[in-house]
Amino acid sequence: MDDIGFLPILSLAGSQCSTSLLQDCLFNCFFQVLQWKAQQEEAAKLEAAVAARRKEKKDEKERLQKEQEMIRRAQEKEKV
Protein backbone atom coordinates (compact mmCIF):
# COMPACT_ATOMS: atom_id res chain seq x y z
CA MET A 1 0.00 0.00 0.00
CA ASP A 2 1.31 3.42 -0.92
CA ASP A 3 1.03 5.52 2.24
CA ILE A 4 1.12 8.77 0.24
CA GLY A 5 -1.96 7.65 -1.75
CA PHE A 6 -4.37 8.90 0.90
CA LEU A 7 -2.89 12.37 1.24
CA PRO A 8 -4.30 13.96 -1.97
CA ILE A 9 -7.83 13.09 -0.78
CA LEU A 10 -7.36 15.53 2.07
CA SER A 11 -7.32 18.43 -0.39
CA LEU A 12 -10.83 17.52 -1.62
CA ALA A 13 -12.52 18.91 1.49
CA GLY A 14 -14.98 21.54 0.29
CA SER A 15 -16.99 24.18 2.04
CA GLN A 16 -19.74 21.63 2.79
CA CYS A 17 -17.54 19.61 5.16
CA SER A 18 -15.29 20.52 7.98
CA THR A 19 -11.74 20.00 6.76
CA SER A 20 -10.64 18.95 10.22
CA LEU A 21 -13.46 16.40 10.51
CA LEU A 22 -12.72 15.01 7.06
CA GLN A 23 -9.03 14.75 7.88
CA ASP A 24 -9.82 13.03 11.16
CA CYS A 25 -12.05 10.51 9.38
CA LEU A 26 -9.51 9.85 6.64
CA PHE A 27 -6.63 9.48 9.06
CA ASN A 28 -8.72 7.16 11.24
CA CYS A 29 -9.59 5.03 8.22
CA PHE A 30 -5.98 5.05 7.05
CA PHE A 31 -4.80 4.03 10.52
CA GLN A 32 -7.33 1.18 10.64
CA VAL A 33 -6.18 -0.04 7.23
CA LEU A 34 -2.57 -0.02 8.44
CA GLN A 35 -3.57 -1.96 11.56
CA TRP A 36 -5.48 -4.48 9.46
CA LYS A 37 -2.51 -4.87 7.13
CA ALA A 38 -0.16 -5.44 10.08
CA GLN A 39 -2.58 -8.02 11.53
CA GLN A 40 -2.75 -9.82 8.18
CA GLU A 41 1.04 -9.91 7.95
CA GLU A 42 1.33 -11.25 11.51
CA ALA A 43 -1.32 -13.89 10.80
CA ALA A 44 0.58 -14.96 7.67
CA LYS A 45 3.81 -15.26 9.68
CA LEU A 46 2.08 -17.35 12.34
CA GLU A 47 0.47 -19.59 9.73
CA ALA A 48 3.86 -20.09 8.06
CA ALA A 49 5.43 -20.95 11.42
CA VAL A 50 2.70 -23.49 12.16
CA ALA A 51 3.10 -25.04 8.70
CA ALA A 52 6.87 -25.23 9.16
CA ARG A 53 6.48 -26.91 12.55
CA ARG A 54 4.03 -29.44 11.13
CA LYS A 55 6.47 -30.22 8.33
CA GLU A 56 9.29 -30.67 10.85
CA LYS A 57 7.16 -33.11 12.85
CA LYS A 58 6.16 -35.01 9.71
CA ASP A 59 9.77 -35.21 8.52
CA GLU A 60 10.91 -36.40 11.95
CA LYS A 61 8.20 -39.07 12.01
CA GLU A 62 9.23 -40.28 8.55
CA ARG A 63 12.89 -40.33 9.59
CA LEU A 64 12.07 -42.41 12.67
CA GLN A 65 9.96 -44.81 10.60
CA LYS A 66 12.81 -45.30 8.13
CA GLU A 67 15.25 -45.85 10.97
CA GLN A 68 12.95 -48.45 12.57
CA GLU A 69 12.52 -50.17 9.21
CA MET A 70 16.32 -50.35 8.78
CA ILE A 71 16.67 -51.84 12.26
CA ARG A 72 13.93 -54.38 11.52
CA ARG A 73 15.62 -55.42 8.26
CA ALA A 74 18.99 -55.71 9.98
CA GLN A 75 17.45 -57.94 12.65
CA GLU A 76 15.85 -60.14 9.97
CA LYS A 77 19.21 -60.52 8.23
CA GLU A 78 20.79 -61.61 11.51
CA LYS A 79 18.15 -64.31 11.90
CA VAL A 80 18.92 -65.76 8.47
Number of C-alpha atoms within 10 A of each C-alpha: 8 5 8 8 8 13 13 8 12 15 10 11 14 10 7 6 10 11 15 11 11 17 16 13 12 16 15 12 13 15 12 12 13 14 12 12 13 12 12 12 12 12 12 12 12 12 12 12 12 12 12 12 12 12 12 12 12 12 12 12 12 12 12 12 12 12 12 12 12 12 12 12 12 11 11 10 9 8 7 5
